[in-house]
Amino acid sequence: MKIEQIYTGCLAQGAYYIESNGEAAVIDPLREVQPYIDRAEKNGATIKYVFETHYHADFVSGHVDLGNKTGAPIVYGPVLIEPGFKALIAQDGQKFKLGNVTITAIHTPGHTMESTCYLLTDEHGKDVALFTGDTLFIGDVGRPDLAQKVVKELTQEKLAAHLYDSLRNKIMPLSDDIIVYPAHGAGSACGKNMSKETSDTLGNQKKTNYALRPGLTKEQFIQEVLTGLMPPPGYFPSNVLLNIKGYESFDTVLNRGSQALSPEAFEAAANETGALILDARHELAYCQGFIPNSINIGIDGNFAPWAGTLIPDIKQEILVVAEESRIQEVITRLARVGYDNTIGYLKGGFEAWKKANKEYDTIESVTPNELYTRLQADPKLNILDVRKKSEYDSEHVVQAENLPLDYINQNMAEVDKNKTYYVYCGGGYRSMTFISILRARGYENLIDVSGGFNAIKAINKFKLTDYVCPTTML
């Protein structure tokens, strides 16, 4: 028997490949499915099942493509909403043979109503692993407020009550030595404050996870699990619907987006289609020169979740600026969160644009020391902290206002176009994204603080608020 966790840091997501005696199963696959097929072929195995723990909100699963390419059935637990493709809807407790091992579907409603964990039992009849999806994380549990975006009568309180019962009655009675393999780790918006660890024994979670502690009443659980939640990213409902209804083949998406465009053709496409120009270069390269009206979301950060959070229309046509060697990566990571309408990229990258004598713009960036010097000359400088509210509440520059990048589309009116602002985030990634979005909308007086709060704190010159340990990472 082989168990492999395939962890994707950008999404903080864990997919799983299980193999026994020439048969394989994949749990919660990513959008690009060829690596799973290649892995099975290399081992001489056949993919027999594609298991889905629930209708995902934070990414588009590869279940449809993987099922189509391998002929393996797509398995869900009991569902309220029937999927728009052929699927095997398992009953609670239904068993699936995989080579010499058995996988049992355990219906655990709460995060969503169809949420299902999968219990792996070895050839000797010993329970060895539990694939918990978003029901149980390491150090946390799945937030119970997402399904109400799809089914209105499912309030977060009702779902939290279901989650309490699922944890108490379905998961906690299992053996302490079972390994818990969740669908997400730290950084995912599907939970409040999960651990950086991506697996643990169930016994240790019973000791350390606040949601599993002895004596916790249902009322206490509901209050605690709902405390500290922030509105989910705007793309979540669209991803849920794609996962329920199905989607365009990833191969088609990749081929369409891989169209190389000369600077002239790129400019024409931008003018004629209304496509968004997405510049995925590092923020330091972007600020030194970029195509006017483009926005910067760097590929080397949490690119896909930020794209999903900041691009309001999931059907938006997108033109890409990036290093040519990373174009396929950009298209792939956009598709993982349902942005399938990339229509081409700038051949030769930004350097080709400059060589063609096309217009470009720059953004001023200052070091924390330079900001401090300017602040000494003018103590009333406007400073914006664009980190999450939980980060800001934990510690920030005393006079800084908080305007989280997460909600820029809703709150940009709070920024006065006639004022100059110095903008910082945690390390420099988000501040450039923030500035680029507002610059594209006519805000000319935003200055980046390079290195962000980490660099500000390091020089030990600024007056900061007292540190408070955050209770949520949302």
TORFI-803209 format. One record per residue (C-alpha): x negated, y, z negated; residue number from 0; residue in three letters. Coordinates in pm, whole numbers. Last residue first. Layout:
! TORFI-803209
> east;north;up;resi;resn
> X;Y;Z;NUM;ALA
...
***
This chain:
! TORFI-803209
> east;north;up;resi;resn
> 846;3554;-838;473;LEU
> 556;3436;-1053;472;MET
> 761;3423;-1373;471;THR
> 682;3461;-1743;470;THR
> 389;3695;-1681;469;PRO
> 134;3743;-1964;468;CYS
> 128;4113;-2052;467;VAL
> -190;4316;-2005;466;TYR
> -186;4669;-2141;465;ASP
> -138;4930;-1871;464;THR
> -445;5045;-1680;463;LEU
> -647;5367;-1690;462;LYS
> -893;5350;-1403;461;PHE
> -1270;5337;-1442;460;LYS
> -1351;4970;-1505;459;ASN
> -1500;4905;-1160;458;ILE
> -1357;4550;-1161;457;ALA
> -998;4660;-1227;456;LYS
> -979;4852;-901;455;ILE
> -1142;4564;-712;454;ALA
> -884;4314;-836;453;ASN
> -610;4570;-788;452;PHE
> -673;4594;-415;451;GLY
> -998;4512;-238;450;GLY
> -966;4810;-8;449;SER
> -724;5083;-112;448;VAL
> -525;5162;204;447;ASP
> -409;5513;288;446;ILE
> -51;5593;394;445;LEU
> 33;5930;547;444;ASN
> 160;5845;896;443;GLU
> 498;5683;825;442;TYR
> 665;5663;1167;441;GLY
> 823;5321;1170;440;ARG
> 520;5135;1304;439;ALA
> 319;5304;1028;438;ARG
> 566;5161;773;437;LEU
> 505;4805;887;436;ILE
> 130;4856;914;435;SER
> 109;5010;566;434;ILE
> 281;4715;401;433;PHE
> 73;4460;592;432;THR
> -242;4649;497;431;MET
> -135;4651;132;430;SER
> -54;4279;142;429;ARG
> -402;4156;228;428;TYR
> -613;4394;17;427;GLY
> -681;4183;-294;426;GLY
> -388;4223;-531;425;GLY
> -197;4509;-369;424;CYS
> -298;4873;-323;423;TYR
> -156;5176;-142;422;VAL
> -270;5536;-171;421;TYR
> 22;5758;-72;420;TYR
> 36;6092;111;419;THR
> 374;6265;110;418;LYS
> 587;6387;400;417;ASN
> 718;6045;495;416;LYS
> 859;6002;143;415;ASP
> 868;5632;47;414;VAL
> 1189;5530;-131;413;GLU
> 1353;5485;209;412;ALA
> 1129;5180;252;411;MET
> 1338;4984;2;410;ASN
> 1538;4723;195;409;GLN
> 1279;4640;461;408;ASN
> 1000;4665;204;407;ILE
> 1151;4401;-22;406;TYR
> 870;4145;-45;405;ASP
> 607;4421;-9;404;LEU
> 692;4522;-363;403;PRO
> 740;4895;-432;402;LEU
> 592;4961;-776;401;ASN
> 482;5315;-863;400;GLU
> 127;5369;-985;399;ALA
> 53;5618;-1266;398;GLN
> -83;5366;-1515;397;VAL
> -268;5138;-1272;396;VAL
> -110;4796;-1320;395;HIS
> -75;4494;-1549;394;GLU
> 181;4217;-1611;393;SER
> 481;4421;-1498;392;ASP
> 308;4483;-1165;391;TYR
> 236;4114;-1114;390;GLU
> 594;4014;-1200;389;SER
> 728;4293;-974;388;LYS
> 539;4145;-680;387;LYS
> 250;4351;-550;386;ARG
> 300;4673;-352;385;VAL
> 144;4912;-605;384;ASP
> 182;5264;-466;383;LEU
> -30;5559;-582;382;ILE
> 69;5922;-532;381;ASN
> -208;6161;-632;380;LEU
> -117;6389;-922;379;LYS
> -462;6382;-1085;378;PRO
> -614;6573;-789;377;ASP
> -993;6612;-806;376;ALA
> -1034;6325;-1051;375;GLN
> -795;6119;-839;374;LEU
> -1010;6180;-532;373;ARG
> -1316;6044;-713;372;THR
> -1114;5745;-840;371;TYR
> -991;5671;-488;370;LEU
> -1351;5680;-362;369;GLU
> -1455;5436;-635;368;ASN
> -1160;5209;-553;367;PRO
> -1283;5197;-192;366;THR
> -1095;5382;80;365;VAL
> -913;5267;395;364;SER
> -783;5498;666;363;GLU
> -575;5325;932;362;ILE
> -660;5320;1304;361;THR
> -470;5350;1637;360;ASP
> -504;5222;1991;359;TYR
> -433;5342;2343;358;GLU
> -551;5118;2627;357;LYS
> -890;5169;2783;356;ASN
> -892;4815;2931;355;ALA
> -1201;4747;2722;354;LYS
> -1001;4836;2410;353;LYS
> -725;4587;2493;352;TRP
> -981;4317;2577;351;ALA
> -1141;4375;2236;350;GLU
> -798;4329;2074;349;PHE
> -777;3968;2189;348;GLY
> -926;3826;2508;347;GLY
> -585;3718;2631;346;LYS
> -314;3899;2435;345;LEU
> -54;3636;2341;344;TYR
> 273;3502;2474;343;GLY
> 647;3456;2421;342;ILE
> 664;3362;2051;341;THR
> 1031;3278;2010;340;ASN
> 1025;2987;1767;339;ASP
> 1016;3173;1436;338;TYR
> 1163;2889;1229;337;GLY
> 937;2884;924;336;VAL
> 703;2615;1054;335;ARG
> 735;2773;1398;334;ALA
> 538;3076;1281;333;LEU
> 264;2848;1152;332;ARG
> 243;2667;1482;331;THR
> 232;2984;1691;330;ILE
> -46;3130;1474;329;VAL
> -245;2804;1477;328;GLU
> -215;2779;1855;327;GLN
> -353;3133;1886;326;ILE
> -649;3065;1658;325;ARG
> -932;3021;1909;324;SER
> -819;3331;2095;323;GLU
> -871;3552;1791;322;GLU
> -539;3718;1729;321;ALA
> -276;3946;1884;320;VAL
> 60;3775;1927;319;VAL
> 379;3880;2106;318;LEU
> 702;3791;1925;317;ILE
> 1066;3761;2032;316;GLU
> 1293;3790;1728;315;GLN
> 1522;3491;1677;314;LYS
> 1444;3473;1303;313;ILE
> 1553;3835;1274;312;ASP
> 1431;4015;960;311;PRO
> 1056;3981;1011;310;ILE
> 916;4052;662;309;LEU
> 1001;3746;453;308;THR
> 955;3488;726;307;GLY
> 628;3642;839;306;ALA
> 519;3654;474;305;TRP
> 605;3287;424;304;PRO
> 413;3192;742;303;ALA
> 98;3394;677;302;PHE
> 19;3316;318;301;ASN
> -331;3445;389;300;GLY
> -591;3376;656;299;ASP
> -353;3438;947;298;ILE
> -328;3804;852;297;GLY
> 10;3975;880;296;ILE
> -48;4307;1056;295;ASN
> 228;4492;1237;294;ILE
> 203;4638;1587;293;SER
> 355;4978;1658;292;ASN
> 32;5112;1813;291;PRO
> -218;4839;1910;290;ILE
> -486;4810;1644;289;PHE
> -828;4947;1550;288;GLY
> -1042;4970;1239;287;GLN
> -745;4890;1014;286;CYS
> -693;4557;1189;285;TYR
> -1048;4432;1147;284;ALA
> -1034;4492;772;283;LEU
> -687;4332;749;282;GLU
> -805;4008;907;281;HIS
> -639;3939;1241;280;ARG
> -279;3818;1282;279;ALA
> -147;4115;1482;278;ASP
> 224;4064;1551;277;LEU
> 365;4276;1832;276;ILE
> 746;4252;1804;275;LEU
> 918;4195;2137;274;ALA
> 1146;4463;2279;273;GLY
> 1143;4274;2607;272;THR
> 1037;4527;2870;271;GLU
> 790;4743;2678;270;ASN
> 614;4460;2496;269;ALA
> 606;4246;2811;268;ALA
> 459;4534;3010;267;ALA
> 188;4592;2750;266;GLU
> 98;4222;2748;265;PHE
> 94;4211;3128;264;ALA
> -146;4507;3142;263;GLU
> -364;4375;2859;262;PRO
> -374;4036;3034;261;SER
> -131;3774;2902;260;LEU
> -203;3413;2804;259;ALA
> 112;3200;2765;258;GLN
> 66;2980;2458;257;SER
> 398;3085;2305;256;GLY
> 607;2898;2559;255;ARG
> 399;2580;2536;254;ASN
> 409;2580;2156;253;LEU
> 785;2626;2137;252;VAL
> 848;2352;2394;251;THR
> 624;2110;2203;250;ASP
> 801;2206;1878;249;PHE
> 1129;2080;2026;248;SER
> 1416;2324;1976;247;GLU
> 1615;2292;1655;246;TYR
> 1851;2082;1448;245;GLY
> 2179;2170;1275;244;LYS
> 2093;2106;910;243;ILE
> 1722;2197;915;242;ASN
> 1791;2497;1136;241;LEU
> 2071;2604;901;240;LEU
> 1843;2581;596;239;VAL
> 1577;2780;779;238;ASN
> 1823;3062;848;237;SER
> 1931;3068;482;236;PRO
> 1565;3097;365;235;PHE
> 1460;3378;600;234;TYR
> 1552;3657;358;233;GLY
> 1309;3550;87;232;PRO
> 1486;3451;-236;231;PRO
> 1626;3719;-470;230;PRO
> 1427;3715;-797;229;MET
> 1461;3454;-1070;228;LEU
> 1314;3542;-1409;227;GLY
> 1578;3370;-1622;226;THR
> 1792;3117;-1431;225;LEU
> 1604;2809;-1554;224;VAL
> 1603;2935;-1911;223;GLU
> 1974;3017;-1936;222;GLN
> 2083;2694;-1769;221;ILE
> 1849;2489;-1987;220;PHE
> 1973;2649;-2308;219;GLN
> 2335;2574;-2213;218;GLU
> 2248;2215;-2119;217;LYS
> 2076;2164;-2452;216;THR
> 1701;2114;-2486;215;LEU
> 1646;1863;-2767;214;GLY
> 1338;1706;-2614;213;PRO
> 1148;1909;-2352;212;ARG
> 1212;1834;-1988;211;LEU
> 1267;2187;-1854;210;ALA
> 965;2328;-2040;209;TYR
> 732;2083;-1865;208;ASN
> 449;1978;-2098;207;THR
> 541;1657;-2281;206;LYS
> 795;1513;-2036;205;LYS
> 561;1622;-1760;204;GLN
> 284;1415;-1917;203;ASN
> 506;1107;-1914;202;GLY
> 609;1166;-1553;201;LEU
> 246;1142;-1455;200;THR
> 108;1428;-1251;199;ASP
> 86;1556;-895;198;SER
> 17;1881;-707;197;THR
> -167;2074;-975;196;GLU
> -153;2450;-927;195;LYS
> 136;2447;-1171;194;SER
> 478;2593;-1103;193;MET
> 604;2930;-1223;192;ASN
> 936;3031;-1078;191;LYS
> 1030;2765;-824;190;GLY
> 1123;2750;-455;189;CYS
> 919;3065;-383;188;ALA
> 609;2852;-337;187;SER
> 276;2984;-459;186;GLY
> 200;2709;-709;185;ALA
> 306;2364;-587;184;GLY
> 572;2217;-363;183;HIS
> 741;1894;-245;182;ALA
> 673;1710;-570;181;PRO
> 478;1383;-626;180;TYR
> 536;1250;-978;179;VAL
> 324;946;-1068;178;ILE
> 509;686;-1276;177;ILE
> 331;609;-1602;176;ASP
> 613;745;-1822;175;ASP
> 868;494;-1690;174;SER
> 1204;631;-1573;173;LEU
> 1469;750;-1823;172;PRO
> 1365;1114;-1756;171;MET
> 1454;1103;-1388;170;ILE
> 1819;1005;-1343;169;LYS
> 2013;1100;-1657;168;ASN
> 1821;1394;-1803;167;ARG
> 1680;1541;-1484;166;LEU
> 2000;1489;-1283;165;SER
> 2219;1618;-1566;164;ASP
> 2015;1937;-1603;163;TYR
> 2015;1987;-1226;162;LEU
> 2394;1956;-1210;161;HIS
> 2425;2226;-1477;160;ALA
> 2181;2446;-1284;159;ALA
> 2392;2397;-972;158;LEU
> 2707;2512;-1149;157;LYS
> 2525;2815;-1296;156;GLU
> 2375;2904;-958;155;GLN
> 2723;2916;-810;154;THR
> 2825;2658;-552;153;LEU
> 3149;2821;-436;152;GLU
> 2955;3017;-173;151;LYS
> 2814;2719;21;150;VAL
> 2517;2835;232;149;VAL
> 2365;3111;16;148;LYS
> 2499;2921;-286;147;GLN
> 2248;2648;-199;146;ALA
> 1958;2872;-302;145;LEU
> 2036;2953;-665;144;ASP
> 1926;2638;-846;143;PRO
> 1548;2704;-853;142;ARG
> 1359;2377;-844;141;GLY
> 1195;2262;-1165;140;VAL
> 870;2360;-1337;139;ASP
> 540;2242;-1480;138;GLY
> 463;2006;-1191;137;ILE
> 778;2026;-985;136;PHE
> 1105;1840;-1030;135;LEU
> 1412;1870;-808;134;THR
> 1236;2035;-514;133;ASP
> 1128;1708;-352;132;GLY
> 1084;1450;-628;131;THR
> 878;1176;-467;130;PHE
> 854;930;-755;129;LEU
> 564;686;-773;128;ALA
> 464;349;-921;127;VAL
> 774;149;-1015;126;ASP
> 655;-210;-1060;125;LYS
> 832;-488;-869;124;GLY
> 513;-675;-780;123;HIS
> 518;-556;-417;122;GLU
> 524;-193;-533;121;ASP
> 825;25;-617;120;THR
> 847;378;-477;119;LEU
> 1129;598;-609;118;LEU
> 1266;860;-370;117;TYR
> 1428;1175;-505;116;CYS
> 1744;1322;-353;115;THR
> 1876;1676;-327;114;SER
> 2212;1674;-145;113;GLU
> 2375;1924;-383;112;MET
> 2082;2163;-377;111;THR
> 1835;2241;-655;110;HIS
> 2089;2061;-870;109;GLY
> 2181;1725;-722;108;PRO
> 1956;1426;-800;107;THR
> 2059;1128;-584;106;HIS
> 1801;852;-632;105;ILE
> 1709;681;-304;104;ALA
> 1501;367;-364;103;THR
> 1185;285;-169;102;ILE
> 1066;-75;-173;101;THR
> 723;-222;-103;100;VAL
> 588;-518;95;99;ASN
> 640;-364;439;98;GLY
> 883;-80;380;97;LEU
> 1215;-207;250;96;LYS
> 1478;61;181;95;PHE
> 1700;54;-128;94;LYS
> 2025;246;-190;93;GLN
> 2055;374;-545;92;GLY
> 2272;673;-458;91;ASP
> 2406;607;-111;90;GLN
> 2200;691;194;89;ALA
> 2313;906;485;88;ILE
> 2127;774;789;87;LEU
> 2097;1053;1042;86;ALA
> 2198;1135;1399;85;LYS
> 2190;1507;1458;84;PHE
> 2398;1809;1350;83;GLY
> 2370;1718;983;82;PRO
> 2687;1661;776;81;GLU
> 2735;1915;498;80;ILE
> 2813;1787;149;79;LEU
> 2536;1527;168;78;VAL
> 2458;1200;-14;77;PRO
> 2085;1126;23;76;GLY
> 1913;1186;351;75;TYR
> 1732;946;585;74;VAL
> 1618;1025;939;73;ILE
> 1602;698;1131;72;PRO
> 1275;610;1309;71;ALA
> 1294;621;1689;70;GLY
> 934;744;1696;69;THR
> 948;1060;1905;68;LYS
> 1309;1155;1832;67;ASN
> 1279;1090;1459;66;GLY
> 956;1287;1437;65;LEU
> 1107;1576;1634;64;ASP
> 1418;1590;1414;63;VAL
> 1235;1544;1083;62;HIS
> 966;1805;1142;61;GLY
> 1094;2026;859;60;SER
> 1157;2396;902;59;VAL
> 1022;2577;598;58;PHE
> 1138;2762;286;57;ASP
> 1502;2652;284;56;ALA
> 1478;2273;303;55;HIS
> 1787;2058;345;54;TYR
> 1705;1789;92;53;HIS
> 1454;1512;3;52;THR
> 1418;1408;366;51;GLU
> 1289;1058;446;50;PHE
> 1167;965;795;49;VAL
> 1168;587;819;48;TYR
> 998;303;1012;47;LYS
> 681;469;1140;46;ILE
> 493;176;1292;45;THR
> 142;89;1174;44;ALA
> -179;-2;1356;43;GLY
> -379;225;1126;42;ASN
> -478;464;1405;41;LYS
> -122;453;1536;40;GLU
> 17;557;1197;39;ALA
> -221;852;1165;38;ARG
> -159;961;1524;37;ASP
> 217;965;1467;36;ILE
> 175;1166;1147;35;TYR
> -62;1410;1322;34;PRO
> 189;1448;1610;33;GLN
> 462;1585;1384;32;VAL
> 426;1962;1401;31;GLU
> 720;2093;1196;30;ARG
> 591;1953;867;29;LEU
> 718;1622;736;28;PRO
> 941;1591;425;27;ASP
> 866;1223;350;26;ILE
> 699;1002;611;25;VAL
> 739;625;612;24;ALA
> 506;356;741;23;ALA
> 514;-13;829;22;GLU
> 210;-229;909;21;GLY
> 189;-406;573;20;ASN
> 259;-99;361;19;SER
> 224;270;444;18;GLU
> 340;591;280;17;ILE
> 273;935;426;16;TYR
> 385;1231;216;15;TYR
> 447;1601;280;14;ALA
> 346;1855;16;13;GLY
> 411;2225;57;12;GLN
> 238;2533;-86;11;ALA
> 349;2690;243;10;LEU
> 8;2832;332;9;CYS
> -162;2559;128;8;GLY
> -36;2263;329;7;THR
> -71;1938;135;6;TYR
> -62;1596;300;5;ILE
> -24;1353;9;4;GLN
> -121;1002;113;3;GLU
> 13;682;-41;2;ILE
> -120;349;88;1;LYS
> 0;0;0;0;MET
***
